[in-house]
Amino acid sequence: MWPVLQRELREQARQPGTYWLRVIAAGVVILLFWLAWEREANGGQLNGRGYFMGLHRLLFLGIWLVAPVLTADCLSREKREGTLGLLFLTPLRPVDVVVGKAFVHALRGLVFVLAVIPIMIVPVLLGGVSWLDACRMMLLQLAALGMALAAGLSASAVTESWWQARMLAFAFAVLGAGVFVALHLGIHLLAILSRPAVPGIPDTAGGIVGLLWGNLLIRQGLFAGRGFDGLWQNWGGAGSNWNSVRLALWFWLAAWLSVGVAIRLAALGIQRTWRSQPSARVSAIRRIFTEVQVGRKWWRKRQVAILTANPVRWLQGRTWSARLGGWMVLGMTLTVVGVSFEAPRQTVEVIGFFARVLLLGAAAFAAAASFRVERETGALELWLVTPLSPGTVVRGRLAGLAAQFFVPAVLLAALPPLRWIGRAMLGQVPRSPLPPVDWLLAVWIAATLVFGLGLALSRLSFVTAFALGWVAHHAPFVVSATLDWVNDAAQKRWNVGLPHWNFDEFMTWFSGLLACGVSLWGAWFARRQLAERRFIPEGASPGLWSLAKLREVRAP
């Protein structure tokens, strides 16, 4: 195990993403904390404990978004490059390889958490937070970190493809979050059942679970209806006592026990799959879900037309991972639209918010990963030797990405009027007039695709490119909030400024202009990177780098 640890530590120490991970984590948290602080200065009612809980929620969300990506490719990359078999020629056991990989990436995840710790000290200094609260929250964060890393590790053990590893990592992260909540509720349920009955608490397991689940949602501010302000509120919950710390410790032990089970299963997975071909049953199932079963003639004609028009567009839609990702996004969007017809308005707002966040995240993920395989195999440089121009390559890849996200973007942008029309057709006469289409969401989805495509051809790591593409749509709000604060402070202190300043109107127009700006920059930057071969790593000879990275590309 120690040789693997030393090798991975040396490799990760040379990666620029290790440094930028800490910078981005601390920078985002500082920015959001500053915005909450300024809103408090303008008439809010927050305290140190509210700030502490808000930072805890942000860190918890960041762990489940970032940690699975850190370990998603640690084992699948060894399979692709053929080095996993070389490790098995040594006295190392499969569990040694998995533990060595997991330990190094756990250090990267721990650095992600430690980068936020100095900011979380500020609410402690403001008062209202005890050291018992800090211990309890740290145990919960470390438990979430372990389970999120285990989700990516499990995905990396069962596949070789870079795309499949990322997609499975997020799917396993959702399952891991469900296990996390189940363990949390289960331990609290056992604690309540093991003590005498307390007035006000149900005496049945189902009633207790319902009460715990409702309290959990309220504590996280998910259904508080306060938006950004609700994130920083102290909604009550576990008290600052030894009993809450003891329950958090038991929960931490249970979570890391499940991490150990995941590591053991990952070791068994790579031992069985690192050199074996898929079985006939697995191949048959894959053909069912990846090959066209109805309308094959029409499909072939359409593919021939796309291939003739732009081969890059044809290659983008040919992989099964792109098709599966498109169908998953479309299924999520249709589910949201269907639920919105009957659900109350507040529930629709919460579901629509998460759907928009996930759709923008999926667009940023697909764009940031669009040229990764071609860069690793050297196929991208071979494309540029052909008569394909850089503009043709960029347009083809954008067309392929647009085909995946066009329908979901239109449905989510038109969700308010669709809900209004659907409720009217069901006999529920709406009281408000027909709401407009959220054109800003559609514009930013398109901008995220173009901007992420430009970042994909830069020398940034995938995690950095993905994070920048995902948070780009928050820039208009941050800039508008900053200008609003400056204008308000200038009016109060020096009686200068813009008295008729309209925050919402400015943010809307500025957001649209910024989306157009980042789209133009992304298209120009992508074409320049391809034309000048700037996507090749520094210090590598273009020809030798292509020959060294070129591998056999098997058709899906």
C-alpha positions as CSV (number, residue, x, y, z in Angstrom):
1,M,0.0,0.0,0.0
2,W,2.8,2.4,0.8
3,P,4.3,2.5,-2.8
4,V,0.8,3.4,-4.1
5,L,0.5,6.2,-1.5
6,Q,3.9,7.6,-2.4
7,R,3.2,7.5,-6.1
8,E,-0.2,9.1,-5.8
9,L,1.1,11.8,-3.4
10,R,3.8,12.8,-5.8
11,E,1.4,12.9,-8.7
12,Q,-1.3,14.9,-6.9
13,A,1.3,17.4,-5.6
14,R,2.2,18.3,-9.1
15,Q,-1.4,18.9,-10.2
16,P,-2.5,22.5,-10.3
17,G,-6.0,21.5,-9.5
18,T,-4.9,20.6,-5.9
19,Y,-4.0,24.3,-5.4
20,W,-7.0,25.8,-7.2
21,L,-9.4,23.5,-5.3
22,R,-8.5,25.2,-2.0
23,V,-8.6,28.7,-3.6
24,I,-12.0,28.2,-5.2
25,A,-13.5,26.6,-2.1
26,A,-12.4,29.4,0.2
27,G,-13.2,32.1,-2.3
28,V,-16.8,31.0,-2.9
29,V,-17.5,30.6,0.9
30,I,-16.0,34.1,1.6
31,L,-18.0,35.7,-1.1
32,L,-21.3,34.2,0.0
33,F,-20.5,35.0,3.7
34,W,-19.8,38.6,2.7
35,L,-23.1,38.8,0.9
36,A,-25.0,37.5,3.9
37,W,-23.1,39.9,6.1
38,E,-24.0,42.9,4.0
39,R,-27.7,41.8,4.0
40,E,-27.5,41.7,7.7
41,A,-26.1,45.2,7.8
42,N,-29.1,46.4,5.8
43,G,-31.7,45.2,8.3
44,G,-31.3,41.5,8.7
45,Q,-31.6,39.6,12.0
46,L,-28.8,37.1,12.0
47,N,-26.4,36.1,14.8
48,G,-23.2,34.0,15.0
49,R,-25.1,30.7,15.2
50,G,-27.1,31.6,12.0
51,Y,-23.9,32.4,10.1
52,F,-22.3,29.1,11.5
53,M,-25.3,27.0,10.3
54,G,-25.2,28.7,6.9
55,L,-21.5,28.0,6.4
56,H,-22.2,24.4,7.5
57,R,-24.9,24.0,4.9
58,L,-22.7,25.4,2.1
59,L,-19.8,23.1,3.0
60,F,-22.1,20.1,3.2
61,L,-23.5,20.9,-0.3
62,G,-20.0,21.5,-1.6
63,I,-18.8,18.1,-0.3
64,W,-21.5,16.2,-2.1
65,L,-20.8,18.1,-5.3
66,V,-17.0,18.0,-5.4
67,A,-15.9,14.9,-3.5
68,P,-17.4,12.3,-5.9
69,V,-15.6,14.0,-8.8
70,L,-12.2,13.7,-6.9
71,T,-12.3,9.9,-6.8
72,A,-14.4,9.2,-9.9
73,D,-11.4,8.6,-12.2
74,C,-8.7,7.3,-9.8
75,L,-9.2,3.6,-10.7
76,S,-10.8,3.9,-14.1
77,R,-7.8,5.9,-15.3
78,E,-5.5,3.0,-14.3
79,K,-7.7,0.7,-16.4
80,R,-7.7,2.9,-19.4
81,E,-3.9,3.4,-19.4
82,G,-3.2,-0.3,-18.7
83,T,-1.3,0.4,-15.5
84,L,-3.7,-1.4,-13.2
85,G,-2.3,-4.8,-14.3
86,L,1.2,-3.7,-13.6
87,L,0.2,-2.9,-10.1
88,F,-1.2,-6.4,-9.7
89,L,2.1,-7.9,-10.8
90,T,3.6,-6.5,-7.6
91,P,2.9,-8.0,-4.1
92,L,0.1,-5.4,-3.8
93,R,-3.4,-6.8,-3.1
94,P,-6.5,-5.1,-4.7
95,V,-7.5,-3.7,-1.3
96,D,-4.0,-2.1,-1.0
97,V,-4.5,-0.4,-4.4
98,V,-7.9,0.9,-3.5
99,V,-6.9,2.1,0.0
100,G,-3.9,3.9,-1.4
101,K,-5.9,5.7,-4.0
102,A,-8.7,6.5,-1.5
103,F,-6.4,7.8,1.1
104,V,-4.7,10.3,-1.2
105,H,-8.0,11.6,-2.5
106,A,-9.3,11.7,1.0
107,L,-6.5,14.1,1.8
108,R,-7.5,16.3,-1.1
109,G,-11.1,16.3,0.2
110,L,-9.9,17.1,3.7
111,V,-7.9,20.0,2.3
112,F,-11.2,21.2,0.7
113,V,-12.8,21.1,4.1
114,L,-9.8,22.7,5.9
115,A,-9.8,25.6,3.5
116,V,-13.2,26.7,4.8
117,I,-12.4,26.3,8.5
118,P,-10.8,29.8,8.9
119,I,-14.1,31.4,7.6
120,M,-16.1,29.3,10.0
121,I,-14.2,30.6,13.0
122,V,-15.7,34.1,12.4
123,P,-19.2,33.1,13.5
124,V,-17.7,31.5,16.6
125,L,-16.1,34.8,17.5
126,L,-19.4,36.5,17.0
127,G,-21.0,34.4,19.8
128,G,-23.8,31.9,20.0
129,V,-21.7,28.9,19.0
130,S,-20.2,26.5,21.5
131,W,-17.3,24.1,21.1
132,L,-19.9,21.3,21.3
133,D,-21.6,22.7,18.2
134,A,-18.3,22.8,16.4
135,C,-17.4,19.2,17.3
136,R,-20.9,17.9,16.2
137,M,-20.8,19.7,12.9
138,M,-17.2,18.6,12.2
139,L,-18.2,14.9,12.8
140,L,-21.1,15.3,10.4
141,Q,-19.0,17.0,7.7
142,L,-16.3,14.3,7.9
143,A,-19.0,11.6,7.7
144,A,-20.4,13.2,4.6
145,L,-16.9,13.6,3.1
146,G,-16.2,9.9,3.6
147,M,-19.5,8.7,2.0
148,A,-19.1,11.2,-0.9
149,L,-15.6,10.0,-1.6
150,A,-16.8,6.4,-1.4
151,A,-19.5,7.1,-4.0
152,G,-16.9,8.3,-6.6
153,L,-14.5,5.4,-5.7
154,S,-17.3,2.8,-6.2
155,A,-18.1,4.3,-9.6
156,S,-14.4,4.3,-10.6
157,A,-14.1,0.6,-9.7
158,V,-16.9,-0.7,-12.0
159,T,-16.1,1.1,-15.3
160,E,-13.2,2.1,-17.5
161,S,-14.7,5.1,-19.4
162,W,-14.1,8.6,-18.1
163,W,-17.6,9.7,-18.9
164,Q,-19.3,6.7,-17.3
165,A,-17.2,7.1,-14.2
166,R,-18.3,10.7,-13.7
167,M,-22.0,9.9,-14.4
168,L,-22.0,6.9,-12.1
169,A,-20.2,9.0,-9.4
170,F,-23.1,11.5,-9.3
171,A,-25.6,8.7,-9.4
172,F,-23.9,6.9,-6.5
173,A,-23.6,10.2,-4.7
174,V,-27.4,10.5,-4.8
175,L,-27.6,7.0,-3.3
176,G,-25.0,7.8,-0.8
177,A,-26.8,10.9,0.3
178,G,-29.9,8.7,0.8
179,V,-27.9,6.3,2.9
180,F,-26.5,9.3,4.8
181,V,-30.0,10.6,5.7
182,A,-31.2,7.0,6.5
183,L,-28.3,6.5,9.0
184,H,-28.9,9.9,10.5
185,L,-32.6,9.2,11.0
186,G,-31.9,5.6,12.2
187,I,-29.5,6.5,14.9
188,H,-31.8,9.2,16.2
189,L,-34.7,6.8,16.1
190,L,-32.8,4.2,18.1
191,A,-31.8,6.9,20.6
192,I,-35.5,8.0,21.1
193,L,-36.8,4.4,21.4
194,S,-34.1,3.5,23.9
195,R,-35.2,6.1,26.5
196,P,-38.5,6.7,28.3
197,A,-41.4,8.2,26.5
198,V,-41.4,12.0,26.3
199,P,-44.6,14.0,26.0
200,G,-45.0,15.5,22.5
201,I,-43.1,12.8,20.7
202,P,-45.0,10.0,18.9
203,D,-44.8,6.5,20.4
204,T,-44.5,4.7,17.1
205,A,-41.5,4.2,14.8
206,G,-43.3,5.7,11.8
207,G,-44.4,8.8,13.7
208,I,-41.0,9.3,15.1
209,V,-39.4,9.0,11.6
210,G,-41.9,11.5,10.2
211,L,-41.1,14.0,13.0
212,L,-37.4,13.5,12.6
213,W,-37.6,13.9,8.8
214,G,-39.7,17.1,9.1
215,N,-37.2,18.6,11.6
216,L,-34.3,17.7,9.4
217,L,-35.8,19.5,6.4
218,I,-36.6,22.6,8.5
219,R,-33.1,22.6,10.1
220,Q,-31.6,22.7,6.6
221,G,-33.8,25.6,5.6
222,L,-35.0,23.7,2.5
223,F,-38.7,24.5,2.9
224,A,-38.5,27.6,5.0
225,G,-39.5,29.9,2.1
226,R,-36.8,32.4,2.8
227,G,-34.5,31.9,-0.1
228,F,-30.9,33.1,0.4
229,D,-31.8,34.6,3.8
230,G,-33.2,31.2,4.9
231,L,-29.9,29.6,4.3
232,W,-28.3,31.6,7.1
233,Q,-31.1,31.2,9.7
234,N,-30.8,29.1,12.8
235,W,-33.9,26.9,12.4
236,G,-33.4,25.0,15.6
237,G,-32.6,21.3,16.0
238,A,-30.1,19.4,18.0
239,G,-29.1,21.2,21.2
240,S,-25.6,22.1,22.3
241,N,-25.1,19.2,24.8
242,W,-23.1,16.0,25.1
243,N,-26.0,13.9,24.0
244,S,-26.0,15.5,20.5
245,V,-22.2,15.1,20.2
246,R,-22.5,11.4,21.3
247,L,-25.1,10.8,18.6
248,A,-22.9,12.5,16.0
249,L,-20.0,10.3,17.0
250,W,-22.1,7.2,16.6
251,F,-23.2,8.5,13.2
252,W,-19.6,9.2,12.2
253,L,-18.7,5.6,13.1
254,A,-21.6,4.2,11.2
255,A,-20.8,6.3,8.1
256,W,-17.1,5.3,8.0
257,L,-18.1,1.7,8.5
258,S,-20.1,2.0,5.3
259,V,-17.1,3.6,3.7
260,G,-15.0,0.6,4.7
261,V,-17.6,-1.7,3.1
262,A,-17.6,0.4,-0.1
263,I,-13.8,0.1,-0.2
264,R,-13.9,-3.6,0.2
265,L,-16.6,-3.9,-2.6
266,A,-14.5,-1.7,-4.8
267,A,-11.5,-4.0,-4.3
268,L,-13.5,-7.0,-5.3
269,G,-14.8,-5.1,-8.3
270,I,-11.4,-4.2,-9.7
271,Q,-10.2,-7.7,-9.0
272,R,-13.0,-9.2,-11.1
273,T,-13.2,-6.6,-13.9
274,W,-9.7,-5.3,-14.6
275,R,-9.0,-7.8,-17.4
276,S,-12.2,-9.6,-18.1
277,Q,-14.5,-8.8,-21.0
278,P,-18.2,-8.1,-20.4
279,S,-20.4,-11.2,-20.3
280,A,-22.9,-12.0,-23.1
281,R,-25.7,-10.9,-20.8
282,V,-24.1,-7.6,-20.0
283,S,-23.4,-7.0,-23.7
284,A,-27.1,-7.8,-24.6
285,I,-28.4,-5.4,-22.0
286,R,-26.0,-2.7,-23.2
287,R,-27.2,-3.2,-26.8
288,I,-30.8,-2.8,-25.7
289,F,-30.2,0.5,-24.0
290,T,-27.6,2.0,-26.4
291,E,-28.8,0.9,-29.9
292,V,-31.9,2.0,-31.7
293,Q,-34.7,-0.6,-31.6
294,V,-37.5,1.2,-33.6
295,G,-37.1,3.2,-36.8
296,R,-33.6,2.0,-37.7
297,K,-33.8,3.1,-41.3
298,W,-34.9,6.6,-40.5
299,W,-32.2,6.8,-37.8
300,R,-29.5,5.6,-40.2
301,K,-30.6,8.2,-42.8
302,R,-30.5,10.9,-40.2
303,Q,-27.0,9.8,-39.0
304,V,-25.7,9.8,-42.5
305,A,-27.0,13.3,-43.1
306,I,-25.4,14.5,-39.8
307,L,-22.1,12.8,-40.7
308,T,-22.1,14.5,-44.1
309,A,-22.9,17.9,-42.6
310,N,-20.4,17.8,-39.7
311,P,-18.5,14.7,-38.6
312,V,-17.8,16.2,-35.1
313,R,-21.5,16.6,-34.5
314,W,-22.0,13.0,-35.5
315,L,-19.3,11.8,-33.1
316,Q,-20.8,13.8,-30.2
317,G,-24.2,12.0,-30.6
318,R,-22.7,8.6,-31.3
319,T,-21.5,7.7,-27.8
320,W,-23.9,6.0,-25.5
321,S,-22.9,8.2,-22.6
322,A,-24.0,11.3,-24.4
323,R,-27.4,9.7,-25.3
324,L,-27.9,8.4,-21.8
325,G,-27.1,11.8,-20.3
326,G,-29.5,13.5,-22.6
327,W,-32.3,11.1,-21.8
328,M,-31.6,11.5,-18.0
329,V,-31.8,15.3,-18.2
330,L,-35.0,15.1,-20.4
331,G,-36.6,12.7,-17.9
332,M,-35.8,14.9,-15.0
333,T,-37.3,17.9,-16.8
334,L,-40.5,16.1,-17.8
335,T,-40.9,14.9,-14.2
336,V,-40.6,18.5,-12.9
337,V,-43.1,19.7,-15.4
338,G,-45.6,17.0,-14.6
339,V,-45.3,17.5,-10.8
340,S,-45.8,21.3,-11.2
341,F,-49.4,20.9,-12.5
342,E,-50.7,19.7,-9.1
343,A,-48.1,20.8,-6.6
344,P,-48.5,24.1,-4.6
345,R,-46.7,27.2,-5.7
346,Q,-44.1,27.1,-3.0
347,T,-43.3,23.5,-3.7
348,V,-43.0,24.2,-7.4
349,E,-40.6,27.1,-6.7
350,V,-38.3,24.8,-4.6
351,I,-38.4,22.0,-7.2
352,G,-37.9,24.4,-10.0
353,F,-34.9,26.0,-8.3
354,F,-33.2,22.6,-7.8
355,A,-34.1,21.6,-11.4
356,R,-32.5,24.8,-12.8
357,V,-29.3,24.3,-10.6
358,L,-29.0,20.7,-11.8
359,L,-29.6,21.5,-15.5
360,L,-27.0,24.3,-15.4
361,G,-24.6,21.8,-13.6
362,A,-25.3,19.2,-16.2
363,A,-24.6,21.7,-19.0
364,A,-21.4,22.8,-17.4
365,F,-20.3,19.2,-16.8
366,A,-21.0,18.1,-20.4
367,A,-19.2,21.2,-21.8
368,A,-16.2,20.9,-19.6
369,A,-15.8,17.2,-20.5
370,S,-16.5,17.6,-24.2
371,F,-12.9,17.4,-25.5
372,R,-11.3,15.4,-22.7
373,V,-11.3,12.0,-24.4
374,E,-10.1,13.4,-27.7
375,R,-7.2,15.2,-25.9
376,E,-6.2,12.2,-24.0
377,T,-6.1,9.9,-27.0
378,G,-4.6,12.4,-29.4
379,A,-7.7,12.3,-31.7
380,L,-8.2,16.1,-31.4
381,E,-4.8,16.8,-33.0
382,L,-5.6,14.2,-35.7
383,W,-8.8,16.1,-36.5
384,L,-6.9,19.2,-37.1
385,V,-4.7,17.4,-39.7
386,T,-7.8,16.7,-41.7
387,P,-9.7,19.4,-43.8
388,L,-11.8,20.1,-40.7
389,S,-11.3,23.7,-39.7
390,P,-11.3,24.8,-36.0
391,G,-14.6,26.6,-36.6
392,T,-16.1,23.4,-38.0
393,V,-14.9,21.4,-34.9
394,V,-16.3,24.0,-32.5
395,R,-19.7,24.3,-34.3
396,G,-20.0,20.5,-34.5
397,R,-19.4,20.0,-30.8
398,L,-21.8,22.9,-29.9
399,A,-24.5,21.4,-32.1
400,G,-24.1,18.1,-30.4
401,L,-24.4,19.7,-26.9
402,A,-27.3,21.8,-28.0
403,A,-29.2,18.7,-29.2
404,Q,-28.9,17.3,-25.7
405,F,-30.1,20.4,-23.8
406,F,-32.4,22.2,-26.2
407,V,-35.7,20.5,-25.2
408,P,-35.0,20.5,-21.4
409,A,-33.9,24.2,-21.5
410,V,-37.1,25.1,-23.4
411,L,-39.3,23.2,-20.9
412,L,-37.7,24.7,-17.8
413,A,-37.7,28.2,-19.2
414,A,-41.4,27.8,-20.1
415,L,-42.3,26.1,-16.8
416,P,-44.3,29.1,-15.3
417,P,-46.6,29.5,-18.3
418,L,-46.9,25.8,-18.8
419,R,-48.0,25.4,-15.2
420,W,-50.5,28.2,-15.6
421,I,-52.0,26.6,-18.8
422,G,-52.0,23.1,-17.3
423,R,-53.8,24.2,-14.1
424,A,-56.3,26.1,-16.3
425,M,-56.9,22.9,-18.4
426,L,-57.5,20.9,-15.2
427,G,-60.2,23.3,-14.1
428,Q,-58.2,25.2,-11.6
429,V,-58.6,28.8,-12.6
430,P,-55.4,30.7,-11.9
431,R,-55.7,34.0,-10.0
432,S,-52.6,35.6,-11.5
433,P,-52.1,36.5,-15.2
434,L,-50.1,34.3,-17.5
435,P,-46.5,34.5,-16.3
436,P,-43.7,35.2,-18.8
437,V,-41.1,32.8,-20.1
438,D,-37.8,32.7,-18.1
439,W,-35.7,33.7,-21.1
440,L,-32.8,34.4,-18.9
441,L,-32.5,30.7,-17.9
442,A,-32.4,29.7,-21.6
443,V,-29.8,32.3,-22.4
444,W,-27.6,31.2,-19.5
445,I,-27.8,27.5,-20.4
446,A,-26.6,28.3,-23.9
447,A,-23.9,30.6,-22.5
448,T,-22.8,27.8,-20.1
449,L,-22.4,25.4,-23.0
450,V,-20.3,27.8,-25.1
451,F,-18.3,29.1,-22.1
452,G,-17.6,25.6,-20.8
453,L,-16.5,24.5,-24.3
454,G,-13.9,27.2,-24.3
455,L,-12.7,26.1,-20.8
456,A,-12.5,22.5,-22.0
457,L,-9.8,23.5,-24.4
458,S,-7.8,25.4,-21.8
459,R,-5.1,23.9,-19.6
460,L,-7.4,24.0,-16.5
461,S,-8.2,20.8,-14.8
462,F,-11.7,19.3,-15.3
463,V,-12.9,20.2,-11.8
464,T,-11.8,23.8,-12.2
465,A,-13.4,24.1,-15.6
466,F,-16.6,22.5,-14.4
467,A,-16.8,24.7,-11.3
468,L,-16.2,27.9,-13.3
469,G,-18.8,26.9,-15.9
470,W,-21.3,26.1,-13.2
471,V,-20.9,29.3,-11.1
472,A,-20.6,31.7,-14.0
473,H,-24.4,32.5,-13.9
474,H,-24.0,33.7,-10.3
475,A,-21.6,36.5,-11.5
476,P,-24.5,39.0,-12.4
477,F,-26.1,38.6,-9.0
478,V,-22.7,39.1,-7.2
479,V,-21.9,42.2,-9.3
480,S,-25.4,43.7,-8.9
481,A,-25.4,43.0,-5.2
482,T,-22.0,44.7,-4.9
483,L,-23.2,47.8,-6.8
484,D,-26.4,47.9,-4.8
485,W,-24.4,47.9,-1.6
486,V,-22.0,50.6,-2.9
487,N,-25.0,52.8,-4.0
488,D,-26.8,52.3,-0.7
489,A,-23.7,53.1,1.3
490,A,-22.9,56.2,-0.7
491,Q,-26.5,57.5,-0.2
492,K,-26.4,56.9,3.5
493,R,-22.9,58.3,4.2
494,W,-22.3,61.0,1.6
495,N,-25.8,61.7,0.1
496,V,-24.6,60.7,-3.4
497,G,-25.6,57.9,-5.6
498,L,-28.5,56.8,-7.8
499,P,-31.8,57.4,-6.0
500,H,-33.8,55.6,-8.6
501,W,-31.6,52.5,-8.7
502,N,-33.5,49.4,-9.7
503,F,-31.7,46.3,-8.6
504,D,-33.9,43.7,-10.4
505,E,-33.9,45.6,-13.7
506,F,-30.2,46.2,-13.7
507,M,-29.4,42.5,-12.8
508,T,-31.7,41.3,-15.6
509,W,-30.1,43.3,-18.3
510,F,-26.6,42.9,-17.0
511,S,-27.1,39.1,-16.8
512,G,-28.2,39.0,-20.4
513,L,-25.3,41.1,-21.6
514,L,-22.8,39.0,-19.6
515,A,-24.2,35.8,-21.0
516,C,-23.7,37.1,-24.5
517,G,-20.2,38.3,-23.6
518,V,-19.1,34.9,-22.1
519,S,-20.6,33.1,-25.1
520,L,-18.6,35.2,-27.6
521,W,-15.5,34.8,-25.5
522,G,-16.0,31.0,-25.3
523,A,-16.5,30.6,-29.0
524,W,-13.4,32.8,-29.8
525,F,-11.2,31.2,-27.2
526,A,-12.1,27.6,-28.4
527,R,-11.3,28.5,-32.0
528,R,-8.0,30.1,-31.0
529,Q,-7.0,27.2,-28.9
530,L,-7.6,24.8,-31.8
531,A,-6.0,27.0,-34.4
532,E,-2.8,27.6,-32.4
533,R,-2.7,24.1,-30.8
534,R,-2.7,25.7,-27.3
535,F,-4.6,22.8,-25.8
536,I,-1.4,20.7,-25.8
537,P,0.2,20.5,-22.4
538,E,3.2,22.7,-21.7
539,G,6.6,21.2,-22.4
540,A,5.3,18.5,-24.7
541,S,6.1,18.1,-28.4
542,P,2.8,18.1,-30.4
543,G,3.8,15.2,-32.6
544,L,5.4,13.1,-29.8
545,W,2.6,13.9,-27.4
546,S,0.0,12.6,-29.9
547,L,1.9,9.4,-30.6
548,A,2.4,8.8,-26.9
549,K,-1.2,9.2,-26.0
550,L,-2.8,7.6,-29.0
551,R,-4.7,4.4,-28.2
552,E,-7.1,2.1,-29.9
553,V,-10.5,3.7,-29.9
554,R,-13.2,1.1,-29.9
555,A,-16.6,1.9,-31.3
556,P,-19.4,1.8,-28.7
